């Protein structure tokens, strides 16, 4: 696995035509805050759409990937999409297009990680925790503008540049107790609305948490991203959940002032189909439109 990862990292650098340098600290990611607000360019995410159409299914309100079927050609196709996104300069598009770019890239990186896991149904070693993330979470998986970025780096870029706690719901974990994978790639035109919708869909589900003995027990993702999304303020986190809640669950939150967090079991969200549903075409990923 280590030899494969080294070869893949070198290959990314060669394809991108750049020298990769791993960010040493958060300041090295500051350049990604730049954007071109007047730009009308669009990033082409059709390759990710094709991958999801071919290998993902809706099951019990969740999007699950048939990793066993995607192994091989599908995995290589996804890695090509990741590499092509890395060859683009995300600072040349507007803020919403940029947000969709980072979310799609990050989720594709997580799908790639799960695809390579020894046991996609048990992902504790790959994901780890907020305090001690797994090695696969922090190792470089893509080169963007000459910088080797890990999943954790992309998450830092997102939370650093977008003050939006709904980001939590756009971050696929590959696990049953995380936010669900969107059925289609994010689009710059609707990215904020989609994040809001994903949040409202997640809040109130058994996956999100429950009220028990006067305390709101929350899914592990809230603890993992609590500092980044809420500055560690649990009152702000609770207010956020209350704002998204509706119906009977909203009433259950009346008078609640304490939160706690469930521990993740890191059970992978994997679909085992009888057969593949559709082939995928090569290509995809790039800019379209004017600037």
Residue pairs with C-beta under 8 A, 6 or more apart in sequence:
1 116
1 118
4 116
5 139
8 79
9 20
9 140
9 141
9 148
12 20
12 83
12 86
12 142
12 143
13 19
13 20
13 143
13 148
15 83
15 87
16 83
16 86
16 87
16 143
16 146
17 87
18 143
18 145
18 146
19 146
20 140
20 143
20 146
20 147
20 148
21 146
21 147
21 148
22 140
22 147
22 148
23 29
23 147
23 148
23 149
23 153
26 156
26 160
28 147
29 147
29 153
29 156
29 157
29 160
31 91
31 145
32 90
32 91
32 144
32 145
32 157
32 161
33 160
33 161
34 91
35 90
35 91
35 93
35 94
35 95
35 98
36 91
36 92
36 93
36 94
36 291
37 94
37 95
38 94
39 92
39 93
39 94
39 97
39 291
40 94
40 289
40 290
40 291
41 92
41 93
41 97
41 287
41 288
41 289
41 290
41 291
42 93
42 97
42 188
42 287
42 288
42 289
43 85
43 88
43 90
43 93
43 97
43 100
43 101
43 104
43 188
43 285
43 286
43 287
43 288
44 284
44 285
44 286
44 287
44 288
45 100
45 104
45 185
45 186
45 187
45 284
45 285
46 284
46 285
47 77
47 78
47 80
47 81
47 84
47 283
47 284
47 285
48 78
48 81
48 104
48 108
48 185
48 284
48 285
49 184
49 185
49 284
50 77
50 280
50 281
50 284
51 70
51 74
51 77
51 78
51 81
51 111
51 280
52 63
52 65
52 181
52 183
52 184
52 185
53 278
53 280
54 70
54 74
54 276
54 277
54 278
54 279
54 280
55 65
55 66
55 67
55 69
55 70
55 74
55 276
55 277
56 63
56 64
56 65
56 66
56 181
56 183
56 271
57 63
57 64
57 66
57 271
57 273
57 277
58 64
58 183
59 271
61 180
61 201
61 205
62 176
62 180
62 181
62 269
63 180
63 181
63 182
63 183
64 181
64 269
64 270
64 271
65 111
65 114
65 181
65 269
65 270
65 271
66 270
66 271
66 272
66 273
66 276
67 114
67 115
67 120
67 270
68 270
68 272
69 273
69 275
69 276
70 78
70 115
71 115
73 280
74 280
75 112
75 115
75 116
77 280
77 282
78 108
78 111
78 112
78 115
79 112
80 282
80 285
81 108
81 284
81 285
82 105
82 108
82 109
82 112
82 141
82 142
83 142
84 284
84 285
84 286
85 101
85 104
85 105
85 108
85 142
85 144
85 285
86 105
86 142
86 143
86 144
88 101
88 144
88 286
88 287
89 145
90 98
90 101
90 102
90 144
90 145
91 98
91 145
92 291
93 101
93 188
93 287
94 188
96 188
96 189
96 191
96 192
97 188
98 188
99 158
99 162
99 186
99 188
99 191
99 192
100 185
100 186
100 187
100 188
100 191
101 188
102 154
102 157
102 158
103 158
103 167
103 170
103 171
103 186
103 191
104 185
104 186
105 142
105 144
105 154
106 151
106 154
106 155
106 158
106 171
107 170
107 171
107 172
107 181
107 182
109 141
109 142
109 151
109 154
110 151
110 172
110 173
110 174
111 172
111 174
111 181
112 141
113 126
113 136
113 137
113 141
113 151
113 174
114 120
114 123
114 126
114 174
114 268
114 270
116 136
117 123
117 126
117 136
117 268
119 268
120 174
120 268
120 270
121 267
121 268
121 270
122 266
122 267
122 268
123 174
123 175
123 266
123 267
123 268
124 134
124 264
124 266
125 134
125 135
125 136
126 134
126 135
126 136
126 137
127 133
127 134
127 136
127 137
127 173
127 174
127 175
127 264
127 266
128 134
128 135
128 137
129 224
129 264
130 223
130 224
130 225
130 226
130 227
133 152
136 151
137 150
137 151
137 152
138 150
138 151
138 152
139 150
140 148
140 149
140 150
141 149
141 150
141 151
142 148
142 149
143 149
147 153
149 157
155 171
155 225
155 228
156 228
158 167
158 171
159 167
159 225
159 228
159 229
164 192
164 195
165 229
165 230
165 237
165 240
166 192
166 195
166 196
166 198
166 199
167 195
167 225
167 229
168 179
168 199
168 221
168 222
168 225
168 229
169 179
169 195
169 198
169 199
169 201
169 202
170 179
170 182
170 186
170 194
170 195
170 198
171 178
171 179
171 221
171 225
172 178
172 179
172 180
172 181
172 182
173 179
173 221
174 268
174 269
175 264
175 265
175 266
175 267
175 268
175 269
176 207
176 265
176 267
176 268
176 269
177 207
177 219
177 220
177 221
177 262
177 264
177 265
177 267
178 207
178 219
178 220
178 221
178 264
178 269
179 198
179 202
179 221
180 198
180 201
180 202
181 269
182 194
182 198
186 194
187 194
199 244
200 244
200 246
202 208
203 241
203 244
203 245
203 249
204 245
204 246
204 247
204 249
204 250
207 219
208 218
208 219
208 241
209 216
209 217
209 218
209 219
209 222
209 262
210 216
210 217
211 217
211 252
211 253
211 256
214 255
214 256
214 258
215 256
215 258
215 259
215 260
216 238
216 241
216 253
216 256
216 258
216 259
216 260
217 259
217 260
217 261
217 262
218 237
218 241
218 259
218 260
218 261
218 262
219 261
219 262
220 261
220 262
220 263
220 264
222 237
222 259
222 261
223 261
226 232
226 234
226 237
229 237
230 236
230 237
230 240
234 258
234 259
235 257
237 259
238 253
238 256
238 257
238 259
241 253
242 250
242 253
245 253
